[in-house]
Amino acid sequence: MVDVEFLGPINKEPMKIDISNLSQLSEILKKDSEVAAWLDTCAVAINDTLVSKKDIELSNGDKISLLPPVCGG
């Protein structure tokens, strides 16, 4: 099981899910109307390290963070 957290304006409660890579997570989240619109623009971190590939193998207890783009001034 991995922990998935949704930061900023995504406004969704964290979840625990049994997956082995980010491609599986992407397929699951595409079906979630609260999250689907954010998937193309979010950065993704595994255990607080930004990643850019979906084929990274996940381990039990990993934390995945979805970070939407933000703007500030």
mmCIF file of the N, C-alpha and C atoms, coordinates in Angstrom:
data_MODEL
# 
_entry.id   MODEL 
# 
loop_
_atom_site.group_PDB 
_atom_site.id 
_atom_site.type_symbol 
_atom_site.label_atom_id 
_atom_site.label_alt_id 
_atom_site.label_comp_id 
_atom_site.label_asym_id 
_atom_site.label_entity_id 
_atom_site.label_seq_id 
_atom_site.pdbx_PDB_ins_code 
_atom_site.Cartn_x 
_atom_site.Cartn_y 
_atom_site.Cartn_z 
_atom_site.occupancy 
_atom_site.B_iso_or_equiv 
_atom_site.pdbx_formal_charge 
_atom_site.auth_seq_id 
_atom_site.auth_comp_id 
_atom_site.auth_asym_id 
_atom_site.auth_atom_id 
_atom_site.pdbx_PDB_model_num 
ATOM 1   N N  . MET A 1 1  ? 0.834   -1.177 0.000   1.00 0.00 ? 1  MET A N  1 
ATOM 2   C CA . MET A 1 1  ? 0.000   0.000  0.000   1.00 0.00 ? 1  MET A CA 1 
ATOM 3   C C  . MET A 1 1  ? 0.883   1.246  0.000   1.00 0.00 ? 1  MET A C  1 
ATOM 4   N N  . VAL A 1 2  ? 0.448   2.237  -0.761  1.00 0.00 ? 2  VAL A N  1 
ATOM 5   C CA . VAL A 1 2  ? 1.124   3.524  -0.775  1.00 0.00 ? 2  VAL A CA 1 
ATOM 6   C C  . VAL A 1 2  ? 0.129   4.597  -0.343  1.00 0.00 ? 2  VAL A C  1 
ATOM 7   N N  . ASP A 1 3  ? 0.651   5.686  0.179   1.00 0.00 ? 3  ASP A N  1 
ATOM 8   C CA . ASP A 1 3  ? -0.177  6.827  0.564   1.00 0.00 ? 3  ASP A CA 1 
ATOM 9   C C  . ASP A 1 3  ? -0.139  7.837  -0.576  1.00 0.00 ? 3  ASP A C  1 
ATOM 10  N N  . VAL A 1 4  ? -1.306  8.372  -0.923  1.00 0.00 ? 4  VAL A N  1 
ATOM 11  C CA . VAL A 1 4  ? -1.395  9.389  -1.969  1.00 0.00 ? 4  VAL A CA 1 
ATOM 12  C C  . VAL A 1 4  ? -1.983  10.641 -1.340  1.00 0.00 ? 4  VAL A C  1 
ATOM 13  N N  . GLU A 1 5  ? -1.273  11.764 -1.468  1.00 0.00 ? 5  GLU A N  1 
ATOM 14  C CA . GLU A 1 5  ? -1.784  13.024 -0.945  1.00 0.00 ? 5  GLU A CA 1 
ATOM 15  C C  . GLU A 1 5  ? -1.971  14.009 -2.089  1.00 0.00 ? 5  GLU A C  1 
ATOM 16  N N  . PHE A 1 6  ? -2.994  14.819 -1.957  1.00 0.00 ? 6  PHE A N  1 
ATOM 17  C CA . PHE A 1 6  ? -3.374  15.783 -2.978  1.00 0.00 ? 6  PHE A CA 1 
ATOM 18  C C  . PHE A 1 6  ? -3.198  17.168 -2.379  1.00 0.00 ? 6  PHE A C  1 
ATOM 19  N N  . LEU A 1 7  ? -2.265  17.934 -2.908  1.00 0.00 ? 7  LEU A N  1 
ATOM 20  C CA . LEU A 1 7  ? -1.928  19.215 -2.306  1.00 0.00 ? 7  LEU A CA 1 
ATOM 21  C C  . LEU A 1 7  ? -2.658  20.374 -2.977  1.00 0.00 ? 7  LEU A C  1 
ATOM 22  N N  . GLY A 1 8  ? -2.644  21.508 -2.289  1.00 0.00 ? 8  GLY A N  1 
ATOM 23  C CA . GLY A 1 8  ? -3.191  22.740 -2.844  1.00 0.00 ? 8  GLY A CA 1 
ATOM 24  C C  . GLY A 1 8  ? -4.670  22.645 -3.171  1.00 0.00 ? 8  GLY A C  1 
ATOM 25  N N  . PRO A 1 9  ? -5.062  23.229 -4.291  1.00 0.00 ? 9  PRO A N  1 
ATOM 26  C CA . PRO A 1 9  ? -6.485  23.359 -4.611  1.00 0.00 ? 9  PRO A CA 1 
ATOM 27  C C  . PRO A 1 9  ? -7.162  22.072 -5.084  1.00 0.00 ? 9  PRO A C  1 
ATOM 28  N N  . ILE A 1 10 ? -6.441  20.958 -5.151  1.00 0.00 ? 10 ILE A N  1 
ATOM 29  C CA . ILE A 1 10 ? -7.099  19.712 -5.551  1.00 0.00 ? 10 ILE A CA 1 
ATOM 30  C C  . ILE A 1 10 ? -8.175  19.356 -4.536  1.00 0.00 ? 10 ILE A C  1 
ATOM 31  N N  . ASN A 1 11 ? -7.904  19.621 -3.268  1.00 0.00 ? 11 ASN A N  1 
ATOM 32  C CA . ASN A 1 11 ? -8.914  19.512 -2.221  1.00 0.00 ? 11 ASN A CA 1 
ATOM 33  C C  . ASN A 1 11 ? -9.566  18.124 -2.156  1.00 0.00 ? 11 ASN A C  1 
ATOM 34  N N  . LYS A 1 12 ? -8.744  17.094 -2.068  1.00 0.00 ? 12 LYS A N  1 
ATOM 35  C CA . LYS A 1 12 ? -9.227  15.727 -1.916  1.00 0.00 ? 12 LYS A CA 1 
ATOM 36  C C  . LYS A 1 12 ? -8.501  15.095 -0.737  1.00 0.00 ? 12 LYS A C  1 
ATOM 37  N N  . GLU A 1 13 ? -9.215  14.290 0.006   1.00 0.00 ? 13 GLU A N  1 
ATOM 38  C CA . GLU A 1 13 ? -8.628  13.620 1.161   1.00 0.00 ? 13 GLU A CA 1 
ATOM 39  C C  . GLU A 1 13 ? -7.546  12.633 0.709   1.00 0.00 ? 13 GLU A C  1 
ATOM 40  N N  . PRO A 1 14 ? -6.498  12.464 1.511   1.00 0.00 ? 14 PRO A N  1 
ATOM 41  C CA . PRO A 1 14 ? -5.468  11.476 1.177   1.00 0.00 ? 14 PRO A CA 1 
ATOM 42  C C  . PRO A 1 14 ? -6.082  10.081 1.086   1.00 0.00 ? 14 PRO A C  1 
ATOM 43  N N  . MET A 1 15 ? -5.406  9.203  0.343   1.00 0.00 ? 15 MET A N  1 
ATOM 44  C CA . MET A 1 15 ? -5.908  7.841  0.202   1.00 0.00 ? 15 MET A CA 1 
ATOM 45  C C  . MET A 1 15 ? -4.763  6.845  0.277   1.00 0.00 ? 15 MET A C  1 
ATOM 46  N N  . LYS A 1 16 ? -5.087  5.625  0.650   1.00 0.00 ? 16 LYS A N  1 
ATOM 47  C CA . LYS A 1 16 ? -4.145  4.506  0.624   1.00 0.00 ? 16 LYS A CA 1 
ATOM 48  C C  . LYS A 1 16 ? -4.595  3.601  -0.505  1.00 0.00 ? 16 LYS A C  1 
ATOM 49  N N  . ILE A 1 17 ? -3.634  3.136  -1.301  1.00 0.00 ? 17 ILE A N  1 
ATOM 50  C CA . ILE A 1 17 ? -3.989  2.332  -2.459  1.00 0.00 ? 17 ILE A CA 1 
ATOM 51  C C  . ILE A 1 17 ? -2.894  1.298  -2.719  1.00 0.00 ? 17 ILE A C  1 
ATOM 52  N N  . ASP A 1 18 ? -3.288  0.152  -3.228  1.00 0.00 ? 18 ASP A N  1 
ATOM 53  C CA . ASP A 1 18 ? -2.353  -0.931 -3.511  1.00 0.00 ? 18 ASP A CA 1 
ATOM 54  C C  . ASP A 1 18 ? -1.992  -0.909 -4.991  1.00 0.00 ? 18 ASP A C  1 
ATOM 55  N N  . ILE A 1 19 ? -0.860  -0.281 -5.309  1.00 0.00 ? 19 ILE A N  1 
ATOM 56  C CA . ILE A 1 19 ? -0.368  -0.176 -6.683  1.00 0.00 ? 19 ILE A CA 1 
ATOM 57  C C  . ILE A 1 19 ? 1.142   -0.409 -6.673  1.00 0.00 ? 19 ILE A C  1 
ATOM 58  N N  . SER A 1 20 ? 1.706   -0.693 -7.862  1.00 0.00 ? 20 SER A N  1 
ATOM 59  C CA . SER A 1 20 ? 3.145   -0.934 -7.921  1.00 0.00 ? 20 SER A CA 1 
ATOM 60  C C  . SER A 1 20 ? 3.899   0.110  -8.744  1.00 0.00 ? 20 SER A C  1 
ATOM 61  N N  . ASN A 1 21 ? 3.168   0.996  -9.469  1.00 0.00 ? 21 ASN A N  1 
ATOM 62  C CA . ASN A 1 21 ? 3.845   2.064  -10.216 1.00 0.00 ? 21 ASN A CA 1 
ATOM 63  C C  . ASN A 1 21 ? 2.878   3.228  -10.467 1.00 0.00 ? 21 ASN A C  1 
ATOM 64  N N  . LEU A 1 22 ? 3.407   4.333  -10.953 1.00 0.00 ? 22 LEU A N  1 
ATOM 65  C CA . LEU A 1 22 ? 2.596   5.534  -11.155 1.00 0.00 ? 22 LEU A CA 1 
ATOM 66  C C  . LEU A 1 22 ? 1.620   5.404  -12.316 1.00 0.00 ? 22 LEU A C  1 
ATOM 67  N N  . SER A 1 23 ? 1.907   4.558  -13.278 1.00 0.00 ? 23 SER A N  1 
ATOM 68  C CA . SER A 1 23 ? 0.965   4.344  -14.382 1.00 0.00 ? 23 SER A CA 1 
ATOM 69  C C  . SER A 1 23 ? -0.355  3.798  -13.850 1.00 0.00 ? 23 SER A C  1 
ATOM 70  N N  . GLN A 1 24 ? -0.282  2.889  -12.908 1.00 0.00 ? 24 GLN A N  1 
ATOM 71  C CA . GLN A 1 24 ? -1.499  2.344  -12.300 1.00 0.00 ? 24 GLN A CA 1 
ATOM 72  C C  . GLN A 1 24 ? -2.274  3.439  -11.566 1.00 0.00 ? 24 GLN A C  1 
ATOM 73  N N  . LEU A 1 25 ? -1.561  4.287  -10.853 1.00 0.00 ? 25 LEU A N  1 
ATOM 74  C CA . LEU A 1 25 ? -2.224  5.387  -10.155 1.00 0.00 ? 25 LEU A CA 1 
ATOM 75  C C  . LEU A 1 25 ? -2.906  6.316  -11.147 1.00 0.00 ? 25 LEU A C  1 
ATOM 76  N N  . SER A 1 26 ? -2.227  6.624  -12.227 1.00 0.00 ? 26 SER A N  1 
ATOM 77  C CA . SER A 1 26 ? -2.797  7.509  -13.245 1.00 0.00 ? 26 SER A CA 1 
ATOM 78  C C  . SER A 1 26 ? -4.109  6.948  -13.784 1.00 0.00 ? 26 SER A C  1 
ATOM 79  N N  . GLU A 1 27 ? -4.148  5.667  -14.078 1.00 0.00 ? 27 GLU A N  1 
ATOM 80  C CA . GLU A 1 27 ? -5.372  5.043  -14.597 1.00 0.00 ? 27 GLU A CA 1 
ATOM 81  C C  . GLU A 1 27 ? -6.507  5.130  -13.595 1.00 0.00 ? 27 GLU A C  1 
ATOM 82  N N  . ILE A 1 28 ? -6.207  4.938  -12.329 1.00 0.00 ? 28 ILE A N  1 
ATOM 83  C CA . ILE A 1 28 ? -7.234  5.026  -11.284 1.00 0.00 ? 28 ILE A CA 1 
ATOM 84  C C  . ILE A 1 28 ? -7.743  6.459  -11.149 1.00 0.00 ? 28 ILE A C  1 
ATOM 85  N N  . LEU A 1 29 ? -6.820  7.430  -11.135 1.00 0.00 ? 29 LEU A N  1 
ATOM 86  C CA . LEU A 1 29 ? -7.217  8.824  -10.909 1.00 0.00 ? 29 LEU A CA 1 
ATOM 87  C C  . LEU A 1 29 ? -7.930  9.437  -12.111 1.00 0.00 ? 29 LEU A C  1 
ATOM 88  N N  . LYS A 1 30 ? -7.699  8.925  -13.297 1.00 0.00 ? 30 LYS A N  1 
ATOM 89  C CA . LYS A 1 30 ? -8.415  9.420  -14.476 1.00 0.00 ? 30 LYS A CA 1 
ATOM 90  C C  . LYS A 1 30 ? -9.916  9.199  -14.354 1.00 0.00 ? 30 LYS A C  1 
ATOM 91  N N  . LYS A 1 31 ? -10.314 8.235  -13.537 1.00 0.00 ? 31 LYS A N  1 
ATOM 92  C CA . LYS A 1 31 ? -11.735 7.926  -13.335 1.00 0.00 ? 31 LYS A CA 1 
ATOM 93  C C  . LYS A 1 31 ? -12.361 8.763  -12.223 1.00 0.00 ? 31 LYS A C  1 
ATOM 94  N N  . ASP A 1 32 ? -11.554 9.552  -11.530 1.00 0.00 ? 32 ASP A N  1 
ATOM 95  C CA . ASP A 1 32 ? -12.018 10.369 -10.407 1.00 0.00 ? 32 ASP A CA 1 
ATOM 96  C C  . ASP A 1 32 ? -12.223 11.804 -10.888 1.00 0.00 ? 32 ASP A C  1 
ATOM 97  N N  . SER A 1 33 ? -13.461 12.246 -10.934 1.00 0.00 ? 33 SER A N  1 
ATOM 98  C CA . SER A 1 33 ? -13.758 13.573 -11.484 1.00 0.00 ? 33 SER A CA 1 
ATOM 99  C C  . SER A 1 33 ? -13.117 14.712 -10.694 1.00 0.00 ? 33 SER A C  1 
ATOM 100 N N  . GLU A 1 34 ? -12.872 14.516 -9.404  1.00 0.00 ? 34 GLU A N  1 
ATOM 101 C CA . GLU A 1 34 ? -12.229 15.560 -8.595  1.00 0.00 ? 34 GLU A CA 1 
ATOM 102 C C  . GLU A 1 34 ? -10.770 15.761 -8.968  1.00 0.00 ? 34 GLU A C  1 
ATOM 103 N N  . VAL A 1 35 ? -10.131 14.741 -9.506  1.00 0.00 ? 35 VAL A N  1 
ATOM 104 C CA . VAL A 1 35 ? -8.695  14.771 -9.744  1.00 0.00 ? 35 VAL A CA 1 
ATOM 105 C C  . VAL A 1 35 ? -8.345  14.792 -11.228 1.00 0.00 ? 35 VAL A C  1 
ATOM 106 N N  . ALA A 1 36 ? -9.154  14.204 -12.068 1.00 0.00 ? 36 ALA A N  1 
ATOM 107 C CA . ALA A 1 36 ? -8.819  14.003 -13.485 1.00 0.00 ? 36 ALA A CA 1 
ATOM 108 C C  . ALA A 1 36 ? -8.365  15.284 -14.183 1.00 0.00 ? 36 ALA A C  1 
ATOM 109 N N  . ALA A 1 37 ? -9.013  16.392 -13.905 1.00 0.00 ? 37 ALA A N  1 
ATOM 110 C CA . ALA A 1 37 ? -8.666  17.653 -14.572 1.00 0.00 ? 37 ALA A CA 1 
ATOM 111 C C  . ALA A 1 37 ? -7.271  18.154 -14.195 1.00 0.00 ? 37 ALA A C  1 
ATOM 112 N N  . TRP A 1 38 ? -6.735  17.699 -13.075 1.00 0.00 ? 38 TRP A N  1 
ATOM 113 C CA . TRP A 1 38 ? -5.433  18.152 -12.605 1.00 0.00 ? 38 TRP A CA 1 
ATOM 114 C C  . TRP A 1 38 ? -4.277  17.302 -13.118 1.00 0.00 ? 38 TRP A C  1 
ATOM 115 N N  . LEU A 1 39 ? -4.542  16.108 -13.600 1.00 0.00 ? 39 LEU A N  1 
ATOM 116 C CA . LEU A 1 39 ? -3.476  15.148 -13.873 1.00 0.00 ? 39 LEU A CA 1 
ATOM 117 C C  . LEU A 1 39 ? -2.447  15.635 -14.884 1.00 0.00 ? 39 LEU A C  1 
ATOM 118 N N  . ASP A 1 40 ? -2.864  16.334 -15.910 1.00 0.00 ? 40 ASP A N  1 
ATOM 119 C CA . ASP A 1 40 ? -1.918  16.773 -16.939 1.00 0.00 ? 40 ASP A CA 1 
ATOM 120 C C  . ASP A 1 40 ? -0.999  17.903 -16.483 1.00 0.00 ? 40 ASP A C  1 
ATOM 121 N N  . THR A 1 41 ? -1.382  18.603 -15.425 1.00 0.00 ? 41 THR A N  1 
ATOM 122 C CA . THR A 1 41 ? -0.590  19.763 -15.002 1.00 0.00 ? 41 THR A CA 1 
ATOM 123 C C  . THR A 1 41 ? 0.147   19.566 -13.680 1.00 0.00 ? 41 THR A C  1 
ATOM 124 N N  . CYS A 1 42 ? -0.124  18.495 -12.980 1.00 0.00 ? 42 CYS A N  1 
ATOM 125 C CA . CYS A 1 42 ? 0.498   18.274 -11.674 1.00 0.00 ? 42 CYS A CA 1 
ATOM 126 C C  . CYS A 1 42 ? 1.919   17.752 -11.792 1.00 0.00 ? 42 CYS A C  1 
ATOM 127 N N  . ALA A 1 43 ? 2.735   18.201 -10.870 1.00 0.00 ? 43 ALA A N  1 
ATOM 128 C CA . ALA A 1 43 ? 4.028   17.558 -10.650 1.00 0.00 ? 43 ALA A CA 1 
ATOM 129 C C  . ALA A 1 43 ? 3.763   16.412 -9.672  1.00 0.00 ? 43 ALA A C  1 
ATOM 130 N N  . VAL A 1 44 ? 4.630   15.414 -9.702  1.00 0.00 ? 44 VAL A N  1 
ATOM 131 C CA . VAL A 1 44 ? 4.460   14.251 -8.833  1.00 0.00 ? 44 VAL A CA 1 
ATOM 132 C C  . VAL A 1 44 ? 5.752   14.038 -8.055  1.00 0.00 ? 44 VAL A C  1 
ATOM 133 N N  . ALA A 1 45 ? 5.587   13.776 -6.773  1.00 0.00 ? 45 ALA A N  1 
ATOM 134 C CA . ALA A 1 45 ? 6.743   13.463 -5.928  1.00 0.00 ? 45 ALA A CA 1 
ATOM 135 C C  . ALA A 1 45 ? 6.511   12.119 -5.254  1.00 0.00 ? 45 ALA A C  1 
ATOM 136 N N  . ILE A 1 46 ? 7.584   11.354 -5.145  1.00 0.00 ? 46 ILE A N  1 
ATOM 137 C CA . ILE A 1 46 ? 7.566   10.112 -4.381  1.00 0.00 ? 46 ILE A CA 1 
ATOM 138 C C  . ILE A 1 46 ? 8.515   10.309 -3.216  1.00 0.00 ? 46 ILE A C  1 
ATOM 139 N N  . ASN A 1 47 ? 7.978   10.183 -2.020  1.00 0.00 ? 47 ASN A N  1 
ATOM 140 C CA . ASN A 1 47 ? 8.772   10.390 -0.799  1.00 0.00 ? 47 ASN A CA 1 
ATOM 141 C C  . ASN A 1 47 ? 9.514   11.722 -0.851  1.00 0.00 ? 47 ASN A C  1 
ATOM 142 N N  . ASP A 1 48 ? 8.802   12.761 -1.272  1.00 0.00 ? 48 ASP A N  1 
ATOM 143 C CA . ASP A 1 48 ? 9.282   14.146 -1.310  1.00 0.00 ? 48 ASP A CA 1 
ATOM 144 C C  . ASP A 1 48 ? 10.360  14.414 -2.363  1.00 0.00 ? 48 ASP A C  1 
ATOM 145 N N  . THR A 1 49 ? 10.504  13.536 -3.344  1.00 0.00 ? 49 THR A N  1 
ATOM 146 C CA . THR A 1 49 ? 11.432  13.745 -4.455  1.00 0.00 ? 49 THR A CA 1 
ATOM 147 C C  . THR A 1 49 ? 10.642  13.790 -5.752  1.00 0.00 ? 49 THR A C  1 
ATOM 148 N N  . LEU A 1 50 ? 10.770  14.897 -6.503  1.00 0.00 ? 50 LEU A N  1 
ATOM 149 C CA . LEU A 1 50 ? 10.039  15.025 -7.761  1.00 0.00 ? 50 LEU A CA 1 
ATOM 150 C C  . LEU A 1 50 ? 10.492  13.959 -8.753  1.00 0.00 ? 50 LEU A C  1 
ATOM 151 N N  . VAL A 1 51 ? 9.523   13.394 -9.476  1.00 0.00 ? 51 VAL A N  1 
ATOM 152 C CA . VAL A 1 51 ? 9.808   12.379 -10.487 1.00 0.00 ? 51 VAL A CA 1 
ATOM 153 C C  . VAL A 1 51 ? 9.124   12.769 -11.788 1.00 0.00 ? 51 VAL A C  1 
ATOM 154 N N  . SER A 1 52 ? 9.620   12.226 -12.897 1.00 0.00 ? 52 SER A N  1 
ATOM 155 C CA . SER A 1 52 ? 9.018   12.557 -14.185 1.00 0.00 ? 52 SER A CA 1 
ATOM 156 C C  . SER A 1 52 ? 8.612   11.320 -14.985 1.00 0.00 ? 52 SER A C  1 
ATOM 157 N N  . LYS A 1 53 ? 8.911   10.142 -14.478 1.00 0.00 ? 53 LYS A N  1 
ATOM 158 C CA . LYS A 1 53 ? 8.562   8.907  -15.173 1.00 0.00 ? 53 LYS A CA 1 
ATOM 159 C C  . LYS A 1 53 ? 7.441   8.184  -14.429 1.00 0.00 ? 53 LYS A C  1 
ATOM 160 N N  . LYS A 1 54 ? 6.583   7.503  -15.185 1.00 0.00 ? 54 LYS A N  1 
ATOM 161 C CA . LYS A 1 54 ? 5.485   6.764  -14.562 1.00 0.00 ? 54 LYS A CA 1 
ATOM 162 C C  . LYS A 1 54 ? 5.825   5.305  -14.269 1.00 0.00 ? 54 LYS A C  1 
ATOM 163 N N  . ASP A 1 55 ? 6.975   4.828  -14.761 1.00 0.00 ? 55 ASP A N  1 
ATOM 164 C CA . ASP A 1 55 ? 7.297   3.413  -14.592 1.00 0.00 ? 55 ASP A CA 1 
ATOM 165 C C  . ASP A 1 55 ? 8.156   3.124  -13.360 1.00 0.00 ? 55 ASP A C  1 
ATOM 166 N N  . ILE A 1 56 ? 8.303   4.086  -12.478 1.00 0.00 ? 56 ILE A N  1 
ATOM 167 C CA . ILE A 1 56 ? 9.084   3.900  -11.257 1.00 0.00 ? 56 ILE A CA 1 
ATOM 168 C C  . ILE A 1 56 ? 8.348   2.911  -10.352 1.00 0.00 ? 56 ILE A C  1 
ATOM 169 N N  . GLU A 1 57 ? 9.067   1.906  -9.897  1.00 0.00 ? 57 GLU A N  1 
ATOM 170 C CA . GLU A 1 57 ? 8.463   0.918  -9.011  1.00 0.00 ? 57 GLU A CA 1 
ATOM 171 C C  . GLU A 1 57 ? 8.248   1.521  -7.620  1.00 0.00 ? 57 GLU A C  1 
ATOM 172 N N  . LEU A 1 58 ? 7.095   1.243  -7.073  1.00 0.00 ? 58 LEU A N  1 
ATOM 173 C CA . LEU A 1 58 ? 6.748   1.758  -5.752  1.00 0.00 ? 58 LEU A CA 1 
ATOM 174 C C  . LEU A 1 58 ? 6.905   0.655  -4.716  1.00 0.00 ? 58 LEU A C  1 
ATOM 175 N N  . SER A 1 59 ? 7.204   1.056  -3.499  1.00 0.00 ? 59 SER A N  1 
ATOM 176 C CA . SER A 1 59 ? 7.349   0.114  -2.388  1.00 0.00 ? 59 SER A CA 1 
ATOM 177 C C  . SER A 1 59 ? 6.270   0.380  -1.356  1.00 0.00 ? 59 SER A C  1 
ATOM 178 N N  . ASN A 1 60 ? 5.961   -0.634 -0.593  1.00 0.00 ? 60 ASN A N  1 
ATOM 179 C CA . ASN A 1 60 ? 4.990   -0.509 0.479   1.00 0.00 ? 60 ASN A CA 1 
ATOM 180 C C  . ASN A 1 60 ? 5.396   0.651  1.400   1.00 0.00 ? 60 ASN A C  1 
ATOM 181 N N  . GLY A 1 61 ? 4.468   1.556  1.667   1.00 0.00 ? 61 GLY A N  1 
ATOM 182 C CA . GLY A 1 61 ? 4.741   2.685  2.547   1.00 0.00 ? 61 GLY A CA 1 
ATOM 183 C C  . GLY A 1 61 ? 5.207   3.948  1.851   1.00 0.00 ? 61 GLY A C  1 
ATOM 184 N N  . ASP A 1 62 ? 5.439   3.896  0.533   1.00 0.00 ? 62 ASP A N  1 
ATOM 185 C CA . ASP A 1 62 ? 5.834   5.101  -0.194  1.00 0.00 ? 62 ASP A CA 1 
ATOM 186 C C  . ASP A 1 62 ? 4.734   6.160  -0.100  1.00 0.00 ? 62 ASP A C  1 
ATOM 187 N N  . LYS A 1 63 ? 5.144   7.428  -0.160  1.00 0.00 ? 63 LYS A N  1 
ATOM 188 C CA . LYS A 1 63 ? 4.196   8.541  -0.164  1.00 0.00 ? 63 LYS A CA 1 
ATOM 189 C C  . LYS A 1 63 ? 4.264   9.224  -1.519  1.00 0.00 ? 63 LYS A C  1 
ATOM 190 N N  . ILE A 1 64 ? 3.135   9.299  -2.188  1.00 0.00 ? 64 ILE A N  1 
ATOM 191 C CA . ILE A 1 64 ? 3.037   9.981  -3.471  1.00 0.00 ? 64 ILE A CA 1 
ATOM 192 C C  . ILE A 1 64 ? 2.292   11.285 -3.247  1.00 0.00 ? 64 ILE A C  1 
ATOM 193 N N  . SER A 1 65 ? 2.863   12.376 -3.743  1.00 0.00 ? 65 SER A N  1 
ATOM 194 C CA . SER A 1 65 ? 2.233   13.685 -3.610  1.00 0.00 ? 65 SER A CA 1 
ATOM 195 C C  . SER A 1 65 ? 1.923   14.237 -4.994  1.00 0.00 ? 65 SER A C  1 
ATOM 196 N N  . LEU A 1 66 ? 0.691   14.695 -5.201  1.00 0.00 ? 66 LEU A N  1 
ATOM 197 C CA . LEU A 1 66 ? 0.329   15.384 -6.433  1.00 0.00 ? 66 LEU A CA 1 
ATOM 198 C C  . LEU A 1 66 ? 0.344   16.872 -6.139  1.00 0.00 ? 66 LEU A C  1 
ATOM 199 N N  . LEU A 1 67 ? 1.196   17.592 -6.867  1.00 0.00 ? 67 LEU A N  1 
ATOM 200 C CA . LEU A 1 67 ? 1.408   19.012 -6.631  1.00 0.00 ? 67 LEU A CA 1 
ATOM 201 C C  . LEU A 1 67 ? 0.911   19.805 -7.822  1.00 0.00 ? 67 LEU A C  1 
ATOM 202 N N  . PRO A 1 68 ? -0.225  20.466 -7.696  1.00 0.00 ? 68 PRO A N  1 
ATOM 203 C CA . PRO A 1 68 ? -0.734  21.283 -8.811  1.00 0.00 ? 68 PRO A CA 1 
ATOM 204 C C  . PRO A 1 68 ? 0.106   22.528 -8.987  1.00 0.00 ? 68 PRO A C  1 
ATOM 205 N N  . PRO A 1 69 ? 0.076   23.104 -10.184 1.00 0.00 ? 69 PRO A N  1 
ATOM 206 C CA . PRO A 1 69 ? 0.812   24.351 -10.390 1.00 0.00 ? 69 PRO A CA 1 
ATOM 207 C C  . PRO A 1 69 ? 0.205   25.461 -9.543  1.00 0.00 ? 69 PRO A C  1 
ATOM 208 N N  . VAL A 1 70 ? 1.053   26.352 -9.089  1.00 0.00 ? 70 VAL A N  1 
ATOM 209 C CA . VAL A 1 70 ? 0.577   27.482 -8.293  1.00 0.00 ? 70 VAL A CA 1 
ATOM 210 C C  . VAL A 1 70 ? 1.177   28.764 -8.867  1.00 0.00 ? 70 VAL A C  1 
ATOM 211 N N  . CYS A 1 71 ? 0.548   29.843 -8.576  1.00 0.00 ? 71 CYS A N  1 
ATOM 212 C CA . CYS A 1 71 ? 1.137   31.111 -8.966  1.00 0.00 ? 71 CYS A CA 1 
ATOM 213 C C  . CYS A 1 71 ? 1.082   32.026 -7.766  1.00 0.00 ? 71 CYS A C  1 
ATOM 214 N N  . GLY A 1 72 ? 2.000   32.898 -7.709  1.00 0.00 ? 72 GLY A N  1 
ATOM 215 C CA . GLY A 1 72 ? 2.064   33.794 -6.563  1.00 0.00 ? 72 GLY A CA 1 
ATOM 216 C C  . GLY A 1 72 ? 2.749   35.085 -6.986  1.00 0.00 ? 72 GLY A C  1 
ATOM 217 N N  . GLY A 1 73 ? 2.872   35.922 -6.053  1.00 0.00 ? 73 GLY A N  1 
ATOM 218 C CA . GLY A 1 73 ? 3.506   37.181 -6.397  1.00 0.00 ? 73 GLY A CA 1 
ATOM 219 C C  . GLY A 1 73 ? 4.190   37.797 -5.235  1.00 0.00 ? 73 GLY A C  1 
# 
